[in-house]
Amino acid sequence: MMKRDGTSYLYFLPLALFIALIYLYPFASAVSLSLHDVNYLEPGRHRFVGLGNFLRLLGDPLFVPATEHSVVFTVGSVVFEYLVGLSSALVLNSPFVGLKNVSKALVLLPWAVPIAINSLIWQFMLSPDFGFIDQFLSLIGFRSLSEATWLTNLSLVMPTVIAVNVWRSFPFYTIVLTAGLATIPRELYEAAEVDGAARFSRFWHVTLPGIRRVSAVIVTFHVIWTFTNFDVIYLLTDGGPLHASEVLPTVLYHQAFVQFDMGYASSIGVFLLGVLSLTAGPLYSRLNR
Amino acid sequence: MMRKIAVAVTLGLALLALYGCGKQAAAPVKLTVWDVFDPTTPGGGKAYAEKYAEYQKLNPGIVLEHDIMTYDQLKQKAIVAGQAQQGPDVLHMLGEWVPDFVKMDILADLSDQMKSWADFDKFPPSTWNVASVGGKIYGVPITASTRVLLYRSDLFAKYGIQVPETWTDMRAAAKQLTDDLHRDGNTDDYGMGWCSATSAIRGPQEFAVLLWSTGADFVKQDGGKWVPAFTADQATSVYQLYADMMFVDHSLPPSSIGWEWQQLDPAFQTGEVAMEQNGAWMSGRAQQAPNGKDWKTAPFPYDKVPATYLEVKVDGVSKFSTHQAQAVDLLKWLFSRDNMVFLAGTDNLPSRIDSEQSSAWVPDPVWKGTFLHTVKDGHAMPQIPFGPALKFTMDDLQEVFYKRMTPAQAGQDFYNKVSSYLDSSVNNQ
């Protein structure tokens, strides 16, 4: 048996230093900033304010709507991404679908396109009057729907950005769930069939439990990624109109790069981290039970 | 003894040889340039790439590293790098960024180098003002372009409309140009278009032209304090104009709420709107558009006094540049008369007053004449950190367009927000 001595830990040192440099230092720096009043417009202003920035966040008129929108955006996106991803994975897993690799590659396309390009394409497609969506709706006889201003209507904007986010993200679910489906032993389906289980019953009692663990991982990750997602909403609406699609990451961005209020912006980042630390872990445990 | 002397001489010669090699192989000076001029896109990008290559050929000891990004990225990168006490040698900026960057202490004071430059007097004082804060100069004003009324002359001729001079004329013209071409009860063409997105860059500039033309300004100094230089009534009249065109005249596309230039300019190009406020860079689009020959320019209609936005772009030097002298030499060469005219191309107008004497100057009444004619009415954005306050213009415009505020409420709200911003972020320093 190999003798355990202190030198073996030395081999971990470069990796530990690397992680400290790229992860722990920025993290500690952000936490420190969140406890200070720092505005880049005033280089001399750097004073400790304790929890002042967090108290200011709680009193910010945008805090409640932006938090609500963040929750709606996250829940709406993850639920529909999972449903669309699972449906497409089941279709791809079906023996009746040929050219599986080509089909998988096609499904992956929305996910493979860079987010910025994806969002800009959707912005043009959703443009009122000359955008593809409105033109198409008009062509198939939905003239009243074709006059919808998807990204500037206060009621439509959030469902629209969720839909774009779902379209962009569902292929990742499809691929991961397809891999998960492939690990379910065929014997389980055969045994269920012998026992007289109907198609839905086989899905409910064999398929879903079979992909539970992989689902728990992917849903947890996507809750984290979506709650902190900035690019889709920023590129499509920048949180507008009238803050109707404002989420916490866009508030953070505006505070940091429009107001240059880095201390306050960091407190929003730390708040996001706190929320996710308190929710993502329990969520994973619950889903993976 | 002889042996020691021989060793010493040999060592000495070797050191001399190494020193000589070191001198010969002195590394060239690398100048980093951050700007937006992409040589793969139409416009000034190719011209810049050509001039950068020419400069390196003329100065073999200089290597230029050209980093191209969008204006948004450029601003963020400059701010973040500045906080880390880093930055490029040459930094391209919008004029309104200069006060912010000066306050962040990331720009080099170039006052001495600029005032001793033989070409200093070739730039109008108004352009140096944009590049200056507190009497110190922080860069070269490389372009000076105004905003004008861009209109479809073919549609004006079709409806027998004269080019509008005042807001009243503009409203009347826009109303006449709004038409249901297919006679199906749906309007197809609209008279006018504005930017109104929350994050619009051009929207606040359009708003500024309207506010200035009421005879107001954004800010002024009063007893050592910065205060609004407009009244709530003047701001109200601007919001009233937008509201009247949208809800009374119906001469703005209802779907235009939330437009930025990416939606507005194509709408003008496709004929959905017949008028807009725009800049000289549209000449490039006019050349590509099938109806581009019908695009004409005129001074922008005014309320009380003619006014326009004098957009000056500035190239400065980072305070953290280790080659400030070489960076200034590059700027002086790039913005010598003929080079500046060549670089301005079709994107913007050169800021030098001797531009027309350059052999590279090509007269153009539509894309240069109107713009030069309106320089005298040009206003710059406030030379204090004002970027965050400009966002209020569009916030309140959206309140009006979504009917959450009346124009009077929006005007008062805008006044209150600007007052509050000046007190909390400018006057307390």
HADDOCK unambig.tbl for C-alpha pairs under 7 A between the chains (distance, minus, plus):
assign (segid A and resid 40 and name CA) (segid B and resid 104 and name CA) 5.83 0.50 0.50
assign (segid A and resid 41 and name CA) (segid B and resid 100 and name CA) 6.37 0.50 0.50
assign (segid A and resid 41 and name CA) (segid B and resid 103 and name CA) 5.52 0.50 0.50
assign (segid A and resid 41 and name CA) (segid B and resid 104 and name CA) 4.86 0.50 0.50
assign (segid A and resid 42 and name CA) (segid B and resid 103 and name CA) 6.33 0.50 0.50
assign (segid A and resid 42 and name CA) (segid B and resid 104 and name CA) 6.01 0.50 0.50
assign (segid A and resid 43 and name CA) (segid B and resid 104 and name CA) 5.77 0.50 0.50
assign (segid A and resid 128 and name CA) (segid B and resid 255 and name CA) 6.05 0.50 0.50
assign (segid A and resid 149 and name CA) (segid B and resid 255 and name CA) 6.17 0.50 0.50
assign (segid A and resid 152 and name CA) (segid B and resid 257 and name CA) 6.73 0.50 0.50
assign (segid A and resid 152 and name CA) (segid B and resid 258 and name CA) 6.01 0.50 0.50
assign (segid A and resid 238 and name CA) (segid B and resid 199 and name CA) 6.54 0.50 0.50
assign (segid A and resid 240 and name CA) (segid B and resid 198 and name CA) 6.01 0.50 0.50
assign (segid A and resid 241 and name CA) (segid B and resid 198 and name CA) 6.49 0.50 0.50
assign (segid A and resid 241 and name CA) (segid B and resid 258 and name CA) 6.91 0.50 0.50
assign (segid A and resid 242 and name CA) (segid B and resid 398 and name CA) 6.64 0.50 0.50
assign (segid A and resid 257 and name CA) (segid B and resid 76 and name CA) 6.68 0.50 0.50
assign (segid A and resid 258 and name CA) (segid B and resid 388 and name CA) 5.92 0.50 0.50
assign (segid A and resid 259 and name CA) (segid B and resid 388 and name CA) 5.69 0.50 0.50
